[in-house]
Amino acid sequence: MSCTETRALPQAFQPPARTRRGLLHWFRTMAAIRKQRRDLSHLDAHLRRDIGLSESDVQKEIQRQPWDIPSWWR
């Protein structure tokens, strides 16, 4: 990538507004997603099976970046 070429960031990564309120909401959302993924990583095997997730599903999810969220969450 050249110095003049820029990459577009994923839309979920873009803060919604350049106001304090918008940035605060964005940071809180990213923190909540991080917490949910951390909690998911601590589930016992029988609880994961109850919700239909395998160990590999959980590993894929917890390795995602906080801004890498499904489109229906936005």
N, CA, C and O atoms as a printed pandas DataFrame, in Angstrom:
     atom_number atom_name residue_name chain_id  residue_number  x_coord  y_coord  z_coord
0              1         N          MET        A               1    0.846   -1.168    0.000
1              2        CA          MET        A               1    0.000    0.000    0.000
2              3         C          MET        A               1    0.890    1.229    0.000
3              4         O          MET        A               1    1.828    1.322    0.792
4              5         N          SER        A               2    0.604    2.161   -0.875
5              6        CA          SER        A               2    1.402    3.377   -0.961
6              7         C          SER        A               2    0.993    4.362    0.121
7              8         O          SER        A               2   -0.031    4.188    0.782
8              9         N          CYS        A               3    1.802    5.394    0.293
9             10        CA          CYS        A               3    1.522    6.402    1.317
10            11         C          CYS        A               3    0.239    7.162    1.033
11            12         O          CYS        A               3   -0.431    7.612    1.963
12            13         N          THR        A               4   -0.115    7.311   -0.236
13            14        CA          THR        A               4   -1.302    8.078   -0.584
14            15         C          THR        A               4   -2.557    7.221   -0.578
15            16         O          THR        A               4   -3.664    7.758   -0.561
16            17         N          GLU        A               5   -2.413    5.918   -0.593
17            18        CA          GLU        A               5   -3.552    5.026   -0.615
18            19         C          GLU        A               5   -4.029    4.779    0.812
19            20         O          GLU        A               5   -3.221    4.531    1.707
20            21         N          THR        A               6   -5.325    4.847    1.022
21            22        CA          THR        A               6   -5.875    4.587    2.344
22            23         C          THR        A               6   -6.866    3.439    2.258
23            24         O          THR        A               6   -7.480    3.203    1.217
24            25         N          ARG        A               7   -7.006    2.747    3.344
25            26        CA          ARG        A               7   -7.984    1.665    3.422
26            27         C          ARG        A               7   -9.202    2.162    4.172
27            28         O          ARG        A               7   -9.092    2.903    5.150
28            29         N          ALA        A               8  -10.345    1.749    3.706
29            30        CA          ALA        A               8  -11.574    2.102    4.408
30            31         C          ALA        A               8  -11.731    1.193    5.612
31            32         O          ALA        A               8  -11.508   -0.015    5.529
32            33         N          LEU        A               9  -12.113    1.780    6.721
33            34        CA          LEU        A               9  -12.355    1.008    7.928
34            35         C          LEU        A               9  -13.746    0.397    7.846
35            36         O          LEU        A               9  -14.631    0.960    7.202
36            37         N          PRO        A              10  -13.952   -0.755    8.494
37            38        CA          PRO        A              10  -15.299   -1.325    8.514
38            39         C          PRO        A              10  -16.275   -0.320    9.097
39            40         O          PRO        A              10  -15.919    0.457    9.982
40            41         N          GLN        A              11  -17.513   -0.334    8.600
41            42        CA          GLN        A              11  -18.485    0.670    9.037
42            43         C          GLN        A              11  -18.721    0.598   10.539
43            44         O          GLN        A              11  -18.880    1.641   11.173
44            45         N          ALA        A              12  -18.748   -0.591   11.131
45            46        CA          ALA        A              12  -18.979   -0.709   12.566
46            47         C          ALA        A              12  -17.837   -0.095   13.362
47            48         O          ALA        A              12  -18.027    0.285   14.517
48            49         N          PHE        A              13  -16.658    0.006   12.765
49            50        CA          PHE        A              13  -15.508    0.587   13.444
50            51         C          PHE        A              13  -15.580    2.102   13.483
51            52         O          PHE        A              13  -14.943    2.730   14.329
52            53         N          GLN        A              14  -16.338    2.692   12.592
53            54        CA          GLN        A              14  -16.443    4.142   12.521
54            55         C          GLN        A              14  -17.275    4.657   13.695
55            56         O          GLN        A              14  -18.412    4.217   13.870
56            57         N          PRO        A              15  -16.750    5.564   14.494
57            58        CA          PRO        A              15  -17.578    6.169   15.540
58            59         C          PRO        A              15  -18.777    6.860   14.905
59            60         O          PRO        A              15  -18.622    7.505   13.868
60            61         N          PRO        A              16  -19.958    6.747   15.485
61            62        CA          PRO        A              16  -21.172    7.255   14.855
62            63         C          PRO        A              16  -21.229    8.767   14.723
63            64         O          PRO        A              16  -21.825    9.283   13.777
64            65         N          ALA        A              17  -20.627    9.472   15.641
65            66        CA          ALA        A              17  -20.640   10.934   15.577
66            67         C          ALA        A              17  -19.397   11.451   16.271
67            68         O          ALA        A              17  -18.820   10.771   17.119
68            69         N          ARG        A              18  -18.996   12.633   15.914
69            70        CA          ARG        A              18  -17.799   13.203   16.526
70            71         C          ARG        A              18  -18.161   14.057   17.732
71            72         O          ARG        A              18  -17.511   15.062   18.022
72            73         N          THR        A              19  -19.187   13.647   18.412
73            74        CA          THR        A              19  -19.571   14.329   19.644
74            75         C          THR        A              19  -19.162   13.453   20.819
75            76         O          THR        A              19  -18.922   12.255   20.665
76            77         N          ARG        A              20  -19.090   14.049   21.960
77            78        CA          ARG        A              20  -18.745   13.260   23.156
78            79         C          ARG        A              20  -19.759   12.146   23.379
79            80         O          ARG        A              20  -19.393   11.014   23.694
80            81         N          ARG        A              21  -21.015   12.473   23.214
81            82        CA          ARG        A              21  -22.073   11.486   23.435
82            83         C          ARG        A              21  -21.956   10.335   22.443
83            84         O          ARG        A              21  -22.093    9.171   22.821
84            85         N          GLY        A              22  -21.704   10.654   21.179
85            86        CA          GLY        A              22  -21.566    9.611   20.165
86            87         C          GLY        A              22  -20.354    8.728   20.412
87            88         O          GLY        A              22  -20.431    7.508   20.270
88            89         N          LEU        A              23  -19.235    9.342   20.783
89            90        CA          LEU        A              23  -18.028    8.565   21.059
90            91         C          LEU        A              23  -18.188    7.716   22.310
91            92         O          LEU        A              23  -17.729    6.575   22.352
92            93         N          LEU        A              24  -18.835    8.267   23.325
93            94        CA          LEU        A              24  -19.070    7.514   24.549
94            95         C          LEU        A              24  -19.933    6.291   24.258
95            96         O          LEU        A              24  -19.645    5.196   24.742
96            97         N          HIS        A              25  -20.982    6.473   23.476
97            98        CA          HIS        A              25  -21.842    5.346   23.093
98            99         C          HIS        A              25  -21.041    4.301   22.341
99           100         O          HIS        A              25  -21.191    3.106   22.596
100          101         N          TRP        A              26  -20.193    4.730   21.417
101          102        CA          TRP        A              26  -19.378    3.810   20.621
102          103         C          TRP        A              26  -18.432    3.014   21.515
103          104         O          TRP        A              26  -18.323    1.797   21.365
104          105         N          PHE        A              27  -17.747    3.682   22.440
105          106        CA          PHE        A              27  -16.837    2.987   23.350
106          107         C          PHE        A              27  -17.582    2.005   24.257
107          108         O          PHE        A              27  -17.096    0.906   24.522
108          109         N          ARG        A              28  -18.745    2.404   24.724
109          110        CA          ARG        A              28  -19.538    1.503   25.564
110          111         C          ARG        A              28  -19.974    0.271   24.783
111          112         O          ARG        A              28  -19.964   -0.840   25.311
112          113         N          THR        A              29  -20.354    0.465   23.538
113          114        CA          THR        A              29  -20.746   -0.668   22.696
114          115         C          THR        A              29  -19.575   -1.621   22.489
115          116         O          THR        A              29  -19.738   -2.836   22.596
116          117         N          MET        A              30  -18.400   -1.079   22.195
117          118        CA          MET        A              30  -17.217   -1.922   21.994
118          119         C          MET        A              30  -16.866   -2.675   23.283
119          120         O          MET        A              30  -16.475   -3.841   23.233
120          121         N          ALA        A              31  -17.004   -2.011   24.432
121          122        CA          ALA        A              31  -16.716   -2.662   25.714
122          123         C          ALA        A              31  -17.730   -3.767   26.002
123          124         O          ALA        A              31  -17.364   -4.824   26.517
124          125         N          ALA        A              32  -18.989   -3.533   25.676
125          126        CA          ALA        A              32  -20.025   -4.544   25.901
126          127         C          ALA        A              32  -19.789   -5.775   25.027
127          128         O          ALA        A              32  -19.955   -6.907   25.482
128          129         N          ILE        A              33  -19.405   -5.550   23.788
129          130        CA          ILE        A              33  -19.120   -6.673   22.884
130          131         C          ILE        A              33  -17.929   -7.461   23.397
131          132         O          ILE        A              33  -17.939   -8.692   23.383
132          133         N          ARG        A              34  -16.912   -6.761   23.846
133          134        CA          ARG        A              34  -15.724   -7.439   24.392
134          135         C          ARG        A              34  -16.098   -8.280   25.613
135          136         O          ARG        A              34  -15.626   -9.407   25.758
136          137         N          LYS        A              35  -16.945   -7.733   26.490
137          138        CA          LYS        A              35  -17.374   -8.465   27.682
138          139         C          LYS        A              35  -18.192   -9.697   27.304
139          140         O          LYS        A              35  -17.998  -10.765   27.884
140          141         N          GLN        A              36  -19.099   -9.563   26.345
141          142        CA          GLN        A              36  -19.911  -10.702   25.920
142          143         C          GLN        A              36  -19.035  -11.825   25.374
143          144         O          GLN        A              36  -19.266  -12.999   25.663
144          145         N          ARG        A              37  -18.040  -11.460   24.593
145          146        CA          ARG        A              37  -17.151  -12.484   24.037
146          147         C          ARG        A              37  -16.287  -13.115   25.127
147          148         O          ARG        A              37  -16.015  -14.315   25.087
148          149         N          ARG        A              38  -15.863  -12.325   26.081
149          150        CA          ARG        A              38  -15.088  -12.878   27.193
150          151         C          ARG        A              38  -15.955  -13.828   28.017
151          152         O          ARG        A              38  -15.499  -14.903   28.406
152          153         N          ASP        A              39  -17.208  -13.437   28.284
153          154        CA          ASP        A              39  -18.127  -14.310   29.016
154          155         C          ASP        A              39  -18.384  -15.603   28.246
155          156         O          ASP        A              39  -18.449  -16.679   28.842
156          157         N          LEU        A              40  -18.528  -15.504   26.946
157          158        CA          LEU        A              40  -18.728  -16.684   26.116
158          159         C          LEU        A              40  -17.547  -17.645   26.235
159          160         O          LEU        A              40  -17.731  -18.862   26.253
160          161         N          SER        A              41  -16.356  -17.106   26.315
161          162        CA          SER        A              41  -15.166  -17.958   26.410
162          163         C          SER        A              41  -15.096  -18.708   27.732
163          164         O          SER        A              41  -14.381  -19.705   27.832
164          165         N          HIS        A              42  -15.826  -18.249   28.754
165          166        CA          HIS        A              42  -15.796  -18.892   30.064
166          167         C          HIS        A              42  -16.936  -19.894   30.273
167          168         O          HIS        A              42  -17.027  -20.510   31.336
168          169         N          LEU        A              43  -17.806  -20.064   29.269
169          170        CA          LEU        A              43  -18.912  -21.003   29.423
170          171         C          LEU        A              43  -18.410  -22.441   29.484
171          172         O          LEU        A              43  -17.459  -22.812   28.796
172          173         N          ASP        A              44  -19.056  -23.230   30.308
173          174        CA          ASP        A              44  -18.756  -24.656   30.363
174          175         C          ASP        A              44  -19.242  -25.336   29.087
175          176         O          ASP        A              44  -20.090  -24.807   28.368
176          177         N          ALA        A              45  -18.695  -26.509   28.821
177          178        CA          ALA        A              45  -19.020  -27.246   27.595
178          179         C          ALA        A              45  -20.513  -27.568   27.513
179          180         O          ALA        A              45  -21.109  -27.456   26.441
180          181         N          HIS        A              46  -21.116  -27.964   28.622
181          182        CA          HIS        A              46  -22.540  -28.324   28.572
182          183         C          HIS        A              46  -23.413  -27.099   28.292
183          184         O          HIS        A              46  -24.461  -27.229   27.659
184          185         N          LEU        A              47  -23.006  -25.919   28.748
185          186        CA          LEU        A              47  -23.767  -24.702   28.452
186          187         C          LEU        A              47  -23.606  -24.301   26.989
187          188         O          LEU        A              47  -24.560  -23.841   26.363
188          189         N          ARG        A              48  -22.403  -24.475   26.443
189          190        CA          ARG        A              48  -22.198  -24.195   25.012
190          191         C          ARG        A              48  -23.074  -25.104   24.164
191          192         O          ARG        A              48  -23.675  -24.664   23.184
192          193         N          ARG        A              49  -23.143  -26.390   24.550
193          194        CA          ARG        A              49  -23.989  -27.329   23.801
194          195         C          ARG        A              49  -25.456  -26.917   23.885
195          196         O          ARG        A              49  -26.195  -27.059   22.911
196          197         N          ASP        A              50  -25.882  -26.408   25.043
197          198        CA          ASP        A              50  -27.269  -25.973   25.211
198          199         C          ASP        A              50  -27.648  -24.860   24.241
199          200         O          ASP        A              50  -28.792  -24.791   23.791
200          201         N          ILE        A              51  -26.712  -24.006   23.923
201          202        CA          ILE        A              51  -27.011  -22.908   22.990
202          203         C          ILE        A              51  -26.563  -23.226   21.573
203          204         O          ILE        A              51  -26.651  -22.376   20.688
204          205         N          GLY        A              52  -26.079  -24.454   21.351
205          206        CA          GLY        A              52  -25.766  -24.912   19.999
206          207         C          GLY        A              52  -24.421  -24.471   19.468
207          208         O          GLY        A              52  -24.256  -24.349   18.254
208          209         N          LEU        A              53  -23.451  -24.228   20.336
209          210        CA          LEU        A              53  -22.126  -23.804   19.893
210          211         C          LEU        A              53  -21.078  -24.867   20.201
211          212         O          LEU        A              53  -21.081  -25.467   21.276
212          213         N          SER        A              54  -20.193  -25.089   19.253
213          214        CA          SER        A              54  -19.071  -25.990   19.481
214          215         C          SER        A              54  -17.889  -25.185   20.007
215          216         O          SER        A              54  -17.918  -23.954   20.021
216          217         N          GLU        A              55  -16.862  -25.886   20.434
217          218        CA          GLU        A              55  -15.641  -25.214   20.911
218          219         C          GLU        A              55  -15.039  -24.368   19.793
219          220         O          GLU        A              55  -14.560  -23.261   20.039
220          221         N          SER        A              56  -15.061  -24.887   18.565
221          222        CA          SER        A              56  -14.485  -24.120   17.447
222          223         C          SER        A              56  -15.306  -22.861   17.156
223          224         O          SER        A              56  -14.744  -21.823   16.807
224          225         N          ASP        A              57  -16.643  -22.947   17.297
225          226        CA          ASP        A              57  -17.490  -21.755   17.124
226          227         C          ASP        A              57  -17.120  -20.678   18.140
227          228         O          ASP        A              57  -17.014  -19.497   17.807
228          229         N          VAL        A              58  -16.928  -21.105   19.372
229          230        CA          VAL        A              58  -16.579  -20.164   20.438
230          231         C          VAL        A              58  -15.211  -19.542   20.164
231          232         O          VAL        A              58  -15.041  -18.331   20.310
232          233         N          GLN        A              59  -14.246  -20.352   19.773
233          234        CA          GLN        A              59  -12.903  -19.831   19.496
234          235         C          GLN        A              59  -12.920  -18.811   18.357
235          236         O          GLN        A              59  -12.233  -17.792   18.424
236          237         N          LYS        A              60  -13.702  -19.085   17.317
237          238        CA          LYS        A              60  -13.807  -18.135   16.198
238          239         C          LYS        A              60  -14.397  -16.808   16.681
239          240         O          LYS        A              60  -13.924  -15.733   16.312
240          241         N          GLU        A              61  -15.425  -16.904   17.504
241          242        CA          GLU        A              61  -16.098  -15.689   17.967
242          243         C          GLU        A              61  -15.212  -14.856   18.884
243          244         O          GLU        A              61  -15.161  -13.634   18.744
244          245         N          ILE        A              62  -14.519  -15.488   19.810
245          246        CA          ILE        A              62  -13.735  -14.695   20.764
246          247         C          ILE        A              62  -12.471  -14.113   20.146
247          248         O          ILE        A              62  -11.861  -13.216   20.727
248          249         N          GLN        A              63  -12.071  -14.602   18.987
249          250        CA          GLN        A              63  -10.890  -14.057   18.325
250          251         C          GLN        A              63  -11.224  -12.873   17.428
251          252         O          GLN        A              63  -10.321  -12.218   16.908
252          253         N          ARG        A              64  -12.503  -12.592   17.243
253          254        CA          ARG        A              64  -12.914  -11.462   16.408
254          255         C          ARG        A              64  -12.627  -10.150   17.128
255          256         O          ARG        A              64  -12.617  -10.094   18.358
256          257         N          GLN        A              65  -12.397   -9.109   16.359
257          258        CA          GLN        A              65  -12.184   -7.774   16.912
258          259         C          GLN        A              65  -13.514   -7.218   17.421
259          260         O          GLN        A              65  -14.568   -7.602   16.913
260          261         N          PRO        A              66  -13.492   -6.325   18.408
261          262        CA          PRO        A              66  -14.752   -5.794   18.955
262          263         C          PRO        A              66  -15.642   -5.133   17.906
263          264         O          PRO        A              66  -16.866   -5.214   18.010
264          265         N          TRP        A              67  -15.071   -4.496   16.920
265          266        CA          TRP        A              67  -15.885   -3.820   15.905
266          267         C          TRP        A              67  -16.367   -4.776   14.825
267          268         O          TRP        A              67  -17.138   -4.373   13.954
268          269         N          ASP        A              68  -15.934   -6.028   14.859
269          270        CA          ASP        A              68  -16.363   -7.041   13.896
270          271         C          ASP        A              68  -17.627   -7.696   14.444
271          272         O          ASP        A              68  -17.576   -8.745   15.086
272          273         N          ILE        A              69  -18.769   -7.048   14.176
273          274        CA          ILE        A              69  -20.037   -7.520   14.710
274          275         C          ILE        A              69  -20.992   -7.826   13.566
275          276         O          ILE        A              69  -20.843   -7.276   12.474
276          277         N          PRO        A              70  -21.967   -8.692   13.800
277          278        CA          PRO        A              70  -22.950   -8.997   12.757
278          279         C          PRO        A              70  -23.737   -7.745   12.365
279          280         O          PRO        A              70  -23.930   -6.841   13.178
280          281         N          SER        A              71  -24.177   -7.707   11.137
281          282        CA          SER        A              71  -24.875   -6.512   10.632
282          283         C          SER        A              71  -26.183   -6.244   11.382
283          284         O          SER        A              71  -26.609   -5.093   11.474
284          285         N          TRP        A              72  -26.824   -7.285   11.919
285          286        CA          TRP        A              72  -28.098   -7.060   12.612
286          287         C          TRP        A              72  -27.906   -6.422   13.982
287          288         O          TRP        A              72  -28.896   -6.030   14.599
288          289         N          TRP        A              73  -26.687   -6.298   14.487
289          290        CA          TRP        A              73  -26.422   -5.605   15.746
290          291         C          TRP        A              73  -26.312   -4.104   15.568
291          292         O          TRP        A              73  -26.407   -3.362   16.546
292          293         N          ARG        A              74  -26.117   -3.644   14.355
293          294        CA          ARG        A              74  -25.862   -2.226   14.110
294          295         C          ARG        A              74  -27.121   -1.413   14.099
295          296         O          ARG        A              74  -27.070   -0.199   13.904
